[in-house]
Amino acid sequence: MKAVLCKAFGPPETLTFEEVANPTPKKNEVLLQVHAAGVNFPDTLIIEGKYQFKPPFPFSPGGEAAGVVLEVGEKVTHLKPGDRVMGLTGWGGFAEQVAMPAHGVLPIPADMGFEAAAAFSMTYGTSMHALKQRANLQAGETLLVLGASGGVGLAAVEIGKAMGARVIAAASTREKLDVARAAGADDLINYTEGSLKEQLKTLTNGQGVDVIYDPVGGPFFEEAFRSIAWNGRMLVVGFAAGGIPSLPANLPLLKGASLVGVFWGSFAQRQPQDNLANFQQLFSWYGEGKLKPLVSQTFPLERAAEAIAHLGQRKAVGKVVVKVR
């Protein structure tokens, strides 16, 4: 089979495209014929040795994939060959086939195509877990989404609206904010047009926001937290801006607020039934038209390195997908 390979840590241009042996599933794994694979921020880190997992060389990046089950391990009972599925691979998704842990694989709705499915599991799974289990977002509360035009950001906008929140979307350009508006955002903030804190103060009549969803990190992290409401919750989702920010410890005290970490991959493994319930709700909202995964650009498998570079340069709006077949 063909696969994109990382043979040594480095930038996307060091990846190769080669013929490799087909994988064999272990007892608790599923062998997937990959049709499409999502590109995510961890892909930019794992190839440079900056992610929390460091697979042995050579490995294929690609943390999520959608396709058709070819074979199941002897301990897998909830899936069978021929099933249309999506799920987490950890790595290995940028290949024609991948053996992936069965606990992270879910059948996809009949009306969902493979490209949409490849754009769904990580972004919507992360945002649902963040807003439901970690923030306990309630109808009528105010949700601020930073980096609102990216994959997880747009998912958070849509899920926040489906949960009954007022959603404020923040991004760096008018074009990105237009995308967030189309996803259902009630109010928009352009980072480049004045102080984030002052804009939030105006929009909330000085009350602040109840929940902050931050997949970006960087310079707006502390400024956003200073705009949080009493009993507010700030979700630490990721660091797409590059640097990992710090926060003066007195701020959570003075605000009576919480700084809450979000690690959906570990949650899905530790609490599979809760994760399954999340996806049942997500699929229901998808069927009702409340969730509409935005795939802004697709790349063929042999150009997966370009897809990773495109995302790493923060050029992407919505989700970038590698189309394998």
C-alpha positions as CSV (number, residue, x, y, z in Angstrom):
1,M,0.0,0.0,0.0
2,K,1.0,3.7,-0.3
3,A,1.7,5.7,2.8
4,V,3.2,9.1,3.8
5,L,6.1,8.4,6.1
6,C,8.0,10.3,8.8
7,K,11.5,8.8,9.1
8,A,13.0,11.5,11.3
9,F,11.6,14.4,13.1
10,G,11.4,17.5,11.0
11,P,9.1,19.9,9.0
12,P,6.4,18.6,6.6
13,E,8.7,18.8,3.6
14,T,10.9,16.0,5.0
15,L,8.0,13.5,4.8
16,T,8.1,10.9,2.0
17,F,5.5,9.0,0.0
18,E,6.3,5.3,-0.4
19,E,5.1,1.8,-0.8
20,V,5.0,-0.1,2.5
21,A,3.6,-3.4,3.8
22,N,-0.1,-3.7,4.6
23,P,-0.8,-3.5,8.4
24,T,-2.2,-6.5,10.4
25,P,-4.8,-5.7,13.1
26,K,-4.1,-6.9,16.7
27,K,-6.8,-8.6,18.8
28,N,-8.4,-5.2,19.8
29,E,-7.9,-3.4,16.5
30,V,-9.7,-2.8,13.3
31,L,-8.1,-2.7,9.8
32,L,-9.5,0.2,7.9
33,Q,-9.5,0.9,4.2
34,V,-9.0,4.6,4.4
35,H,-11.1,6.9,2.2
36,A,-10.3,10.2,3.9
37,A,-8.2,11.4,6.8
38,G,-8.5,14.7,8.7
39,V,-5.6,17.0,9.2
40,N,-5.3,18.3,12.8
41,F,-2.9,20.5,14.8
42,P,-1.3,17.4,16.5
43,D,-0.1,16.3,13.1
44,T,2.1,19.4,12.9
45,L,3.6,18.5,16.2
46,I,4.0,14.7,16.0
47,I,6.3,14.9,12.9
48,E,8.6,17.3,14.7
49,G,8.7,15.3,18.0
50,K,6.8,18.0,19.9
51,Y,3.7,15.9,20.7
52,Q,3.1,13.9,23.9
53,F,3.3,10.7,21.8
54,K,6.5,9.8,19.8
55,P,5.9,6.8,17.6
56,P,8.8,4.6,16.5
57,F,10.2,5.4,13.0
58,P,9.1,5.2,10.4
59,F,5.5,6.1,11.0
60,S,2.7,7.8,9.1
61,P,1.0,10.9,10.7
62,G,-2.7,11.3,10.6
63,G,-4.7,11.1,13.8
64,E,-8.2,10.4,12.5
65,A,-9.6,8.6,9.5
66,A,-12.8,7.5,7.9
67,G,-13.4,4.5,5.6
68,V,-14.6,0.9,5.4
69,V,-13.7,-1.9,7.8
70,L,-11.6,-4.6,6.1
71,E,-10.9,-6.9,9.0
72,V,-11.5,-6.9,12.8
73,G,-9.4,-8.4,15.6
74,E,-10.7,-11.4,17.5
75,K,-11.8,-9.4,20.5
76,V,-13.7,-6.8,18.5
77,T,-17.5,-7.5,18.6
78,H,-19.2,-4.1,17.8
79,L,-17.9,-3.9,14.2
80,K,-17.6,-6.1,11.2
81,P,-16.1,-6.0,7.7
82,G,-17.9,-3.6,5.4
83,D,-19.0,-1.2,8.1
84,R,-18.6,2.5,7.2
85,V,-16.7,4.1,10.2
86,M,-14.6,6.9,11.5
87,G,-12.3,7.2,14.4
88,L,-9.0,8.0,16.1
89,T,-5.9,6.4,14.8
90,G,-3.4,8.2,17.0
91,W,-1.1,8.2,14.0
92,G,-1.1,6.3,10.7
93,G,-4.1,7.8,9.0
94,F,-2.2,9.2,6.0
95,A,-2.0,5.8,4.3
96,E,-4.3,3.5,2.2
97,Q,-4.9,1.3,5.2
98,V,-4.4,1.6,8.9
99,A,-4.9,-0.7,11.9
100,M,-6.6,1.4,14.7
101,P,-7.8,0.7,18.2
102,A,-11.4,-0.5,18.1
103,H,-12.5,1.5,21.1
104,G,-12.0,4.7,19.1
105,V,-14.0,3.6,16.0
106,L,-17.7,4.5,15.5
107,P,-20.1,3.7,12.6
108,I,-21.0,6.8,10.7
109,P,-24.5,7.9,9.8
110,A,-25.8,6.7,6.4
111,D,-26.1,10.3,5.2
112,M,-22.6,11.3,6.1
113,G,-19.9,11.1,3.4
114,F,-16.3,10.0,4.2
115,E,-14.8,13.6,3.8
116,A,-17.3,15.0,6.3
117,A,-16.7,12.0,8.6
118,A,-12.9,12.6,8.5
119,A,-13.6,16.2,9.5
120,F,-15.9,15.2,12.3
121,S,-14.5,13.0,15.0
122,M,-11.7,15.0,16.5
123,T,-13.1,18.5,16.1
124,Y,-16.6,17.7,17.2
125,G,-15.6,15.1,19.8
126,T,-13.1,17.6,21.4
127,S,-15.6,20.5,21.4
128,M,-18.5,18.4,22.7
129,H,-16.4,17.0,25.6
130,A,-15.1,20.4,26.4
131,L,-18.5,22.1,26.5
132,K,-20.4,19.3,28.1
133,Q,-18.2,17.4,30.6
134,R,-15.6,20.1,31.3
135,A,-17.5,23.4,31.1
136,N,-21.0,22.1,31.9
137,L,-22.3,24.8,29.5
138,Q,-25.9,25.8,30.3
139,A,-28.6,27.2,28.0
140,G,-28.6,31.0,28.3
141,E,-24.9,31.3,29.2
142,T,-22.4,33.2,27.1
143,L,-19.6,31.3,25.3
144,L,-16.5,33.0,23.9
145,V,-14.8,31.0,21.2
146,L,-11.2,32.0,20.3
147,G,-9.8,30.9,17.0
148,A,-13.4,30.5,15.9
149,S,-12.8,29.9,12.2
150,G,-10.6,26.8,12.7
151,G,-11.9,23.2,12.8
152,V,-12.4,22.9,16.6
153,G,-13.5,26.5,16.8
154,L,-16.3,26.2,14.3
155,A,-17.4,23.0,16.0
156,A,-17.5,24.8,19.3
157,V,-19.6,27.6,17.8
158,E,-22.1,25.1,16.4
159,I,-22.3,22.9,19.5
160,G,-22.6,26.0,21.7
161,K,-25.6,27.2,19.7
162,A,-27.1,23.7,19.8
163,M,-26.8,23.7,23.6
164,G,-28.6,27.1,23.8
165,A,-25.7,29.4,24.6
166,R,-25.1,32.9,23.3
167,V,-21.9,32.5,21.2
168,I,-19.3,35.2,20.7
169,A,-16.8,34.3,18.0
170,A,-13.3,35.8,17.9
171,A,-10.9,35.6,14.9
172,S,-8.2,37.7,13.2
173,T,-9.9,38.7,9.9
174,R,-13.3,39.7,8.6
175,E,-13.3,36.7,6.2
176,K,-12.8,34.2,9.1
177,L,-15.5,36.0,11.2
178,D,-17.9,35.6,8.2
179,V,-17.4,31.9,8.4
180,A,-18.1,31.9,12.1
181,R,-21.2,33.9,11.6
182,A,-22.4,31.4,9.0
183,A,-21.9,28.7,11.6
184,G,-24.3,30.5,14.0
185,A,-22.2,32.9,16.0
186,D,-24.3,35.7,17.6
187,D,-21.6,38.3,18.0
188,L,-18.2,38.7,16.4
189,I,-14.8,40.1,17.6
190,N,-11.9,41.0,15.4
191,Y,-8.6,40.7,17.4
192,T,-7.1,43.5,15.2
193,E,-9.8,46.1,16.0
194,G,-9.1,47.2,19.5
195,S,-8.8,45.5,22.9
196,L,-10.4,42.1,23.2
197,K,-11.1,42.9,26.9
198,E,-12.9,46.1,26.0
199,Q,-14.9,44.5,23.2
200,L,-16.0,41.8,25.5
201,K,-16.9,44.3,28.3
202,T,-19.2,46.1,25.8
203,L,-20.8,43.0,24.5
204,T,-21.6,41.6,28.0
205,N,-22.5,44.9,29.7
206,G,-19.5,44.5,31.9
207,Q,-20.6,41.0,33.2
208,G,-18.0,39.0,31.3
209,V,-18.4,35.6,29.6
210,D,-19.3,32.4,31.4
211,V,-17.2,30.0,29.3
212,I,-14.1,30.6,27.2
213,Y,-13.0,28.0,24.6
214,D,-9.4,28.5,23.7
215,P,-7.6,26.3,21.2
216,V,-5.1,29.0,20.4
217,G,-3.1,30.1,23.5
218,G,-0.8,32.9,22.8
219,P,-1.2,36.6,23.8
220,F,-5.0,36.6,24.1
221,F,-5.1,33.8,26.8
222,E,-4.7,36.1,29.8
223,E,-6.7,39.0,28.3
224,A,-9.6,36.6,27.7
225,F,-9.4,35.3,31.2
226,R,-9.5,38.8,32.6
227,S,-12.9,39.1,30.8
228,I,-14.4,36.0,32.5
229,A,-17.5,36.2,34.6
230,W,-17.9,35.2,38.2
231,N,-17.9,31.4,38.4
232,G,-16.6,31.3,34.8
233,R,-14.7,28.4,33.2
234,M,-11.8,28.8,30.8
235,L,-11.2,25.7,28.6
236,V,-7.5,25.0,27.7
237,V,-7.9,23.1,24.4
238,G,-4.6,23.7,22.6
239,F,-1.9,26.0,21.6
240,A,-2.2,26.7,17.9
241,A,-0.4,30.0,18.3
242,G,2.8,28.1,19.3
243,G,3.7,29.4,22.7
244,I,2.2,27.9,25.9
245,P,0.9,30.9,27.9
246,S,1.0,31.3,31.7
247,L,-1.5,33.0,34.0
248,P,-1.1,34.8,37.4
249,A,-2.6,32.5,40.0
250,N,-4.5,35.3,41.7
251,L,-6.8,35.8,38.7
252,P,-8.8,32.5,39.2
253,L,-9.1,33.4,42.9
254,L,-10.4,37.0,42.3
255,K,-12.8,35.8,39.6
256,G,-14.0,32.7,41.5
257,A,-13.3,31.1,38.1
258,S,-11.9,27.8,36.9
259,L,-9.1,26.9,34.5
260,V,-10.1,23.6,33.0
261,G,-8.0,21.3,30.8
262,V,-9.5,19.4,27.8
263,F,-7.9,16.2,26.6
264,W,-10.5,14.5,24.6
265,G,-8.4,11.6,23.4
266,S,-7.7,10.4,26.9
267,F,-11.4,11.0,27.9
268,A,-12.6,8.8,25.0
269,Q,-10.3,6.0,26.1
270,R,-11.1,6.3,29.9
271,Q,-14.8,7.0,29.6
272,P,-16.0,5.2,26.4
273,Q,-19.7,5.1,27.3
274,D,-19.7,8.9,28.0
275,N,-17.9,9.5,24.7
276,L,-20.4,7.3,22.8
277,A,-23.3,9.2,24.4
278,N,-21.7,12.5,23.2
279,F,-21.5,11.2,19.6
280,Q,-25.1,9.9,19.7
281,Q,-26.1,13.5,20.5
282,L,-23.7,14.9,17.9
283,F,-25.1,12.6,15.2
284,S,-28.6,13.6,16.2
285,W,-27.7,17.3,15.7
286,Y,-26.0,16.5,12.4
287,G,-29.2,14.8,11.2
288,E,-31.2,17.9,12.2
289,G,-28.8,20.1,10.2
290,K,-27.4,21.9,13.3
291,L,-23.9,20.6,12.6
292,K,-22.3,21.2,9.2
293,P,-18.6,20.2,9.0
294,L,-16.8,22.7,6.8
295,V,-14.1,21.1,4.7
296,S,-12.4,24.1,3.1
297,Q,-9.7,22.2,1.2
298,T,-8.8,18.6,0.2
299,F,-5.4,17.2,-0.8
300,P,-4.6,13.9,-2.4
301,L,-2.6,11.4,-0.3
302,E,0.7,12.1,-2.1
303,R,0.4,15.8,-1.1
304,A,-0.4,15.2,2.6
305,A,2.8,17.1,3.6
306,E,1.4,20.2,1.9
307,A,-1.9,19.7,3.9
308,I,0.1,19.6,7.2
309,A,2.1,22.7,6.2
310,H,-1.1,24.6,5.2
311,L,-2.6,23.9,8.7
312,G,0.6,24.7,10.5
313,Q,0.8,28.1,8.9
314,R,-2.7,28.8,10.2
315,K,-4.0,29.3,6.7
316,A,-6.9,26.9,7.1
317,V,-10.5,27.9,7.6
318,G,-12.6,25.0,8.9
319,K,-11.1,21.6,8.2
320,V,-8.5,20.3,5.8
321,V,-8.8,16.7,4.7
322,V,-6.5,14.3,2.9
323,K,-8.5,12.4,0.3
324,V,-7.1,8.9,0.0
325,R,-9.5,7.3,-2.4
